[in-house]
Amino acid sequence: MNILELAKKYDQYTRDMRREFHMYPELSMKEVRTAKRIKEELTKLGIPFESIGETGVVATIKGKNEGKTIALRADIDALEVNEASNAPYKSKNEGIMHACGHDAHGAMLLGAAHVLNDIKDDLKGTVKLMFQPGEEVAQGAKALIQGGALEGVDEVFGMHVMGNIPSGKIAIGAGPRMASCDMFRIKVKGVGGHGSMPNLGIDALVAAAAIVMNLQTIVSRETSPMESVVVSVGKLVAGTRFNVIADEAVMEGTTRCFSYEIRDQLPSMMERIVKSTAASYRAEAEFEYINLTAPTINNEESTERARKAIEKIMSEDAVMEMAKMPGSEDFSEYLEKVPGTFVIVGTANKEKDTCYSNHHPMFDIDEDMLVYGVALHAQYAYDYLMNE
């Protein structure tokens, strides 16, 4: 079966949907119009779907014969970015832009819905199409999972367009590929006083500064040098005046790593350092750790399946190694539950001015890659269900 030729039938449709989504971007968990349009397109195809929350949509295509179930995922939310391009499909919603390519993701999965619906009588099993809100705020995947989207699912597959990988290439890789992203808050409590007599107070600012420095020993002294770990304090607020001892300091930051085990250990490591450091300065500290997104760890067998699917629809030369990235993706939440893999579709093309990085106000994609994204979704699902 030539999946790519089927995908080409819907190439213009996919481009049109991508441009429509791009013109009407919506922020995370507020993708009302986008979800409505997805439902309208699925209804035209006669593909049943269910809503999860206000903007999540999960459609189901059942094959003629019973078998396993695979889920294909596309995120659909946009960012608070002012678009700087003059493209004819430029955002019509001021201050909001599809600067990360989620417009392409939603369109490609709708294109794949057409292809898979055409061949459903040949399928042995079921395909779930997950149109996910809120990836940018790390809420959408968890919401779909809580809503039952993964019930009965045996495998999961997803992709992301990226402006720093050449058009014509698709990057894959087994094992840890993208980092976790968690957040922490620390409040240091001291006793205020006059800046000329610091001994009469307890300086929360000095204690906070020591905490910032001591937290770095987690990376340098408490985790293996073979592991990649980041502990960053991005915000520290303390004090009211140049000659007043600060009675309180508040800081916020993020952690990144590529290991489930290290991610589980970080909160206790940090709390011990935070509270003991504060105590050494006679201060007190409160520590809060918020789990956002797990590391993206691709299954080896699933990744090899993706490789073969890419070779079928493109060529061996189209496959490239996906380097580990410190950025995060809430597709990881699915991979914690079921095996699967996440790939990167390159869209950088100098001639088309699509080499800007994701989240840049000039970000755009080489739309010639859309048909390959459609085909890869369908080919991967077909190969999995038919055990090829």
C-alpha positions as CSV (number, residue, x, y, z in Angstrom):
1,M,0.0,0.0,0.0
2,N,1.4,3.4,-1.0
3,I,0.6,5.6,1.9
4,L,2.5,8.6,0.5
5,E,0.4,8.7,-2.6
6,L,-2.8,8.6,-0.5
7,A,-1.4,11.5,1.6
8,K,-0.7,13.5,-1.6
9,K,-4.4,13.5,-2.3
10,Y,-4.9,15.6,0.8
11,D,-1.8,17.8,0.5
12,Q,-3.8,21.0,-0.4
13,Y,-6.3,20.3,2.2
14,T,-3.6,19.9,4.9
15,R,-2.0,23.2,3.7
16,D,-5.3,25.0,3.8
17,M,-6.1,23.7,7.4
18,R,-2.6,24.7,8.6
19,R,-3.0,28.2,7.3
20,E,-6.5,28.5,8.8
21,F,-5.2,27.4,12.2
22,H,-2.3,29.8,11.8
23,M,-4.6,32.7,11.2
24,Y,-6.7,32.0,14.3
25,P,-4.3,30.9,17.0
26,E,-5.5,30.4,20.6
27,L,-3.7,30.2,23.9
28,S,-3.3,27.0,25.9
29,M,-6.5,25.5,27.2
30,K,-8.5,28.1,25.4
31,E,-8.4,26.6,21.9
32,V,-12.2,26.8,21.5
33,R,-12.4,27.8,17.8
34,T,-9.6,25.3,16.9
35,A,-11.3,22.4,18.6
36,K,-14.6,23.4,17.0
37,R,-13.1,23.3,13.5
38,I,-11.4,19.9,14.2
39,K,-14.8,18.5,15.3
40,E,-16.4,19.9,12.1
41,E,-13.8,18.3,9.9
42,L,-14.1,14.9,11.7
43,T,-17.9,15.1,11.4
44,K,-17.6,15.6,7.6
45,L,-15.6,12.4,7.5
46,G,-18.0,10.5,9.7
47,I,-15.3,9.8,12.2
48,P,-16.7,9.5,15.8
49,F,-15.0,11.6,18.5
50,E,-15.4,12.7,22.1
51,S,-14.5,15.9,23.8
52,I,-12.3,15.9,26.8
53,G,-12.5,19.1,28.8
54,E,-13.4,22.2,26.8
55,T,-10.9,21.9,24.0
56,G,-9.5,18.3,23.9
57,V,-10.7,16.1,21.0
58,V,-10.1,12.4,20.7
59,A,-11.4,10.7,17.5
60,T,-11.5,6.9,16.8
61,I,-11.0,5.1,13.6
62,K,-11.8,1.4,13.9
63,G,-10.4,-1.1,11.4
64,K,-12.5,-3.8,9.8
65,N,-10.8,-6.5,12.0
66,E,-10.0,-6.5,15.7
67,G,-6.4,-5.8,16.9
68,K,-4.3,-3.5,19.0
69,T,-4.9,0.3,19.5
70,I,-2.4,3.0,18.6
71,A,-2.8,6.7,19.5
72,L,-1.5,9.5,17.3
73,R,-1.1,12.9,19.0
74,A,-1.1,16.5,17.8
75,D,-1.0,19.5,20.1
76,I,-3.0,22.6,19.0
77,D,-2.2,25.5,21.3
78,A,-0.4,28.8,20.4
79,L,1.9,31.2,22.2
80,E,1.8,34.8,23.4
81,V,4.0,36.1,20.6
82,N,3.5,39.0,18.3
83,E,3.9,37.7,14.8
84,A,6.5,39.7,12.8
85,S,6.0,38.2,9.3
86,N,3.9,39.5,6.5
87,A,2.6,36.1,5.3
88,P,-0.9,36.1,3.8
89,Y,-1.9,33.8,6.6
90,K,-0.5,35.9,9.4
91,S,-2.2,35.7,12.8
92,K,-5.4,37.7,13.0
93,N,-5.4,37.4,16.8
94,E,-3.1,40.2,18.1
95,G,-0.4,39.1,20.5
96,I,-1.0,35.4,19.8
97,M,0.9,33.3,17.3
98,H,1.5,29.7,16.2
99,A,5.2,30.2,16.8
100,C,5.9,26.6,17.7
101,G,4.2,24.9,14.7
102,H,1.2,23.4,16.5
103,D,-0.9,24.7,13.6
104,A,1.0,22.2,11.4
105,H,0.6,19.4,13.9
106,G,-3.2,19.7,14.0
107,A,-3.4,20.0,10.2
108,M,-1.2,17.0,9.7
109,L,-3.2,14.8,12.0
110,L,-6.4,15.9,10.2
111,G,-4.7,14.9,6.9
112,A,-3.8,11.6,8.4
113,A,-7.5,11.2,9.5
114,H,-8.5,11.3,5.8
115,V,-5.8,8.7,4.8
116,L,-6.6,6.3,7.7
117,N,-10.3,6.7,7.1
118,D,-9.8,5.7,3.5
119,I,-8.0,2.5,4.4
120,K,-9.9,1.6,7.6
121,D,-11.2,-1.6,6.0
122,D,-7.7,-2.8,5.6
123,L,-6.7,-2.0,9.2
124,K,-6.4,-4.7,11.9
125,G,-7.1,-2.7,15.1
126,T,-8.0,0.9,16.1
127,V,-6.4,4.3,15.7
128,K,-7.1,7.0,18.2
129,L,-6.4,10.6,17.0
130,M,-5.6,12.8,20.0
131,F,-5.9,16.6,19.4
132,Q,-4.4,17.9,22.6
133,P,-4.7,21.4,24.1
134,G,-2.3,23.1,26.5
135,E,1.1,21.6,25.6
136,E,2.8,24.9,26.2
137,V,1.6,25.0,29.8
138,A,2.2,21.3,30.4
139,Q,-1.5,20.7,31.2
140,G,-3.0,19.2,28.1
141,A,-1.5,15.7,28.1
142,K,-2.4,15.2,31.7
143,A,-5.9,16.3,31.1
144,L,-6.4,13.9,28.2
145,I,-4.9,11.0,30.2
146,Q,-7.2,11.9,33.2
147,G,-10.1,12.0,30.7
148,G,-9.4,8.4,29.6
149,A,-7.7,9.1,26.2
150,L,-5.1,6.4,26.8
151,E,-7.6,3.7,27.9
152,G,-7.0,0.6,25.8
153,V,-4.0,2.2,24.0
154,D,-1.0,-0.1,23.3
155,E,1.3,2.4,21.5
156,V,1.6,6.1,21.1
157,F,3.2,8.2,18.3
158,G,3.8,11.9,17.9
159,M,5.9,14.5,16.0
160,H,7.0,18.1,16.1
161,V,8.1,20.5,13.4
162,M,11.3,22.3,14.0
163,G,13.0,25.2,12.4
164,N,16.6,24.2,13.1
165,I,16.5,20.9,11.3
166,P,16.7,20.9,7.5
167,S,13.6,20.4,5.5
168,G,13.6,16.9,4.0
169,K,15.0,15.4,7.2
170,I,13.1,13.7,10.1
171,A,15.0,13.1,13.3
172,I,14.5,10.1,15.5
173,G,16.2,8.6,18.5
174,A,15.7,6.0,21.2
175,G,16.1,6.6,24.9
176,P,16.0,10.0,26.6
177,R,15.6,12.7,23.9
178,M,14.0,15.7,25.7
179,A,14.4,16.8,29.3
180,S,11.9,17.0,32.1
181,C,10.7,20.5,33.1
182,D,9.7,21.1,36.7
183,M,9.4,24.3,38.8
184,F,10.2,25.2,42.3
185,R,9.5,28.1,44.7
186,I,11.4,29.0,47.8
187,K,10.5,31.6,50.5
188,V,13.2,32.6,53.0
189,K,12.1,34.2,56.2
190,G,14.4,36.4,58.3
191,V,14.1,39.4,60.5
192,G,14.3,42.9,59.2
193,G,16.5,45.7,60.6
194,H,18.8,48.6,59.8
195,G,21.4,48.1,57.1
196,S,24.1,49.5,59.4
197,M,23.4,46.9,62.2
198,P,22.8,43.6,60.4
199,N,23.7,41.7,63.5
200,L,20.4,42.7,65.0
201,G,18.4,41.2,62.2
202,I,18.4,38.0,60.2
203,D,19.2,38.7,56.5
204,A,16.9,36.8,54.3
205,L,18.7,38.1,51.2
206,V,22.1,36.8,52.2
207,A,20.5,33.4,53.1
208,A,18.8,33.4,49.7
209,A,22.0,34.1,47.9
210,A,23.7,31.3,49.6
211,I,20.8,29.0,48.7
212,V,21.2,29.9,45.0
213,M,24.9,29.0,45.1
214,N,24.5,25.8,47.2
215,L,21.8,24.4,44.9
216,Q,24.4,24.2,42.2
217,T,26.2,21.5,44.1
218,I,23.4,19.2,43.2
219,V,24.7,19.2,39.6
220,S,28.4,19.3,40.5
221,R,28.5,17.0,43.5
222,E,25.3,15.0,44.0
223,T,24.5,13.6,40.5
224,S,26.7,11.6,38.2
225,P,28.9,13.6,35.8
226,M,27.5,11.3,33.1
227,E,24.0,12.7,33.7
228,S,22.7,16.0,32.4
229,V,21.0,18.0,35.1
230,V,20.1,21.7,35.4
231,V,19.0,23.6,38.5
232,S,18.3,27.2,37.6
233,V,17.0,30.0,39.8
234,G,15.4,32.5,37.4
235,K,13.8,34.9,39.8
236,L,14.8,36.3,43.2
237,V,12.9,39.1,44.9
238,A,14.0,40.5,48.2
239,G,14.3,43.8,50.1
240,T,12.6,47.1,50.0
241,R,15.4,49.7,50.4
242,F,19.1,50.1,50.1
243,N,19.7,50.4,53.9
244,V,17.1,47.9,55.2
245,I,17.9,44.3,56.0
246,A,15.5,42.1,54.0
247,D,13.1,40.1,56.1
248,E,11.9,37.9,53.3
249,A,13.3,36.6,50.0
250,V,11.3,34.7,47.4
251,M,12.8,32.8,44.4
252,E,11.5,30.7,41.6
253,G,13.3,28.4,39.2
254,T,13.3,25.3,37.1
255,T,15.0,21.9,37.0
256,R,15.8,19.8,33.9
257,C,17.0,16.2,33.6
258,F,16.7,13.1,31.4
259,S,16.1,10.5,34.0
260,Y,12.9,9.4,35.8
261,E,15.1,8.4,38.8
262,I,16.9,11.7,39.1
263,R,13.7,13.6,38.6
264,D,12.3,11.7,41.6
265,Q,15.3,12.5,43.7
266,L,15.6,16.2,43.0
267,P,12.9,17.5,45.4
268,S,14.4,15.9,48.5
269,M,17.9,16.9,47.5
270,M,16.8,20.5,47.0
271,E,14.7,20.7,50.2
272,R,17.6,19.4,52.3
273,I,20.0,22.1,50.9
274,V,17.4,24.9,51.0
275,K,16.4,24.4,54.6
276,S,19.8,23.6,56.0
277,T,21.4,26.5,54.3
278,A,18.7,28.9,55.6
279,A,19.2,27.5,59.1
280,S,22.9,28.1,58.9
281,Y,22.1,31.8,58.5
282,R,19.5,31.7,61.3
283,A,16.7,32.0,58.8
284,E,13.8,29.7,57.9
285,A,12.8,28.5,54.4
286,E,9.7,27.1,52.8
287,F,10.2,24.9,49.7
288,E,7.6,23.9,47.1
289,Y,8.3,21.7,44.1
290,I,5.8,21.5,41.2
291,N,6.0,18.6,38.7
292,L,5.3,19.8,35.2
293,T,6.6,17.5,32.5
294,A,8.5,14.2,32.6
295,P,11.6,13.5,30.4
296,T,10.7,12.3,26.9
297,I,12.1,8.8,26.7
298,N,11.5,7.0,23.4
299,N,11.0,3.3,23.2
300,E,13.7,1.5,21.2
301,E,11.4,-0.8,19.2
302,S,9.0,2.1,18.5
303,T,11.9,4.3,17.3
304,E,13.0,1.6,14.9
305,R,9.5,1.3,13.6
306,A,9.5,5.1,12.9
307,R,12.8,4.7,11.0
308,K,11.4,2.1,8.7
309,A,8.2,4.1,8.2
310,I,10.3,7.2,7.2
311,E,12.3,5.1,4.8
312,K,9.1,3.8,3.1
313,I,7.6,7.2,2.5
314,M,10.9,9.1,1.9
315,S,14.3,7.5,1.9
316,E,17.1,6.3,4.2
317,D,18.8,9.6,3.7
318,A,15.8,11.4,5.2
319,V,16.5,9.9,8.6
320,M,18.8,11.7,11.0
321,E,19.8,11.2,14.6
322,M,17.7,13.2,17.1
323,A,20.1,14.9,19.5
324,K,19.2,15.2,23.2
325,M,17.5,18.5,23.8
326,P,17.1,20.4,27.2
327,G,13.7,21.6,26.1
328,S,10.6,19.6,27.2
329,E,7.5,18.2,25.7
330,D,4.4,16.9,27.5
331,F,4.2,14.0,25.0
332,S,6.4,12.5,27.7
333,E,3.3,12.0,29.9
334,Y,2.0,9.4,27.4
335,L,5.4,7.7,27.2
336,E,5.4,7.2,30.9
337,K,2.2,5.1,30.5
338,V,2.6,3.3,27.2
339,P,5.5,2.6,24.8
340,G,6.0,4.9,21.8
341,T,8.2,7.4,20.1
342,F,8.4,11.1,19.3
343,V,10.1,12.4,16.2
344,I,11.2,15.8,14.8
345,V,10.2,16.9,11.3
346,G,12.7,19.4,9.8
347,T,11.2,22.4,8.1
348,A,14.2,24.7,7.7
349,N,14.5,26.0,4.2
350,K,16.7,29.1,3.5
351,E,14.9,29.7,0.1
352,K,11.6,29.9,1.9
353,D,12.9,31.8,4.9
354,T,11.8,29.1,7.3
355,C,15.0,28.8,9.3
356,Y,13.9,30.7,12.4
357,S,13.8,28.8,15.6
358,N,10.6,27.8,17.3
359,H,9.0,30.5,19.4
360,H,10.6,33.2,17.2
361,P,8.1,35.9,16.0
362,M,9.2,35.1,12.4
363,F,8.8,31.3,12.8
364,D,7.3,29.6,9.7
365,I,7.5,26.2,8.1
366,D,8.3,24.7,4.7
367,E,4.8,23.5,3.9
368,D,6.2,20.9,1.5
369,M,6.9,18.8,4.6
370,L,3.3,18.6,5.6
371,V,2.5,15.8,3.3
372,Y,5.3,13.7,4.8
373,G,4.0,14.4,8.3
374,V,0.6,13.2,7.2
375,A,2.1,10.1,5.5
376,L,4.3,9.3,8.5
377,H,1.4,9.4,11.0
378,A,-0.6,7.0,8.7
379,Q,2.4,4.8,7.8
380,Y,3.4,4.4,11.4
381,A,-0.1,3.5,12.5
382,Y,-0.6,1.1,9.6
383,D,2.8,-0.7,10.2
384,Y,2.1,-1.0,13.9
385,L,-1.4,-2.5,13.5
386,M,-0.4,-4.8,10.6
387,N,2.7,-5.8,12.5
388,E,5.1,-4.8,9.6
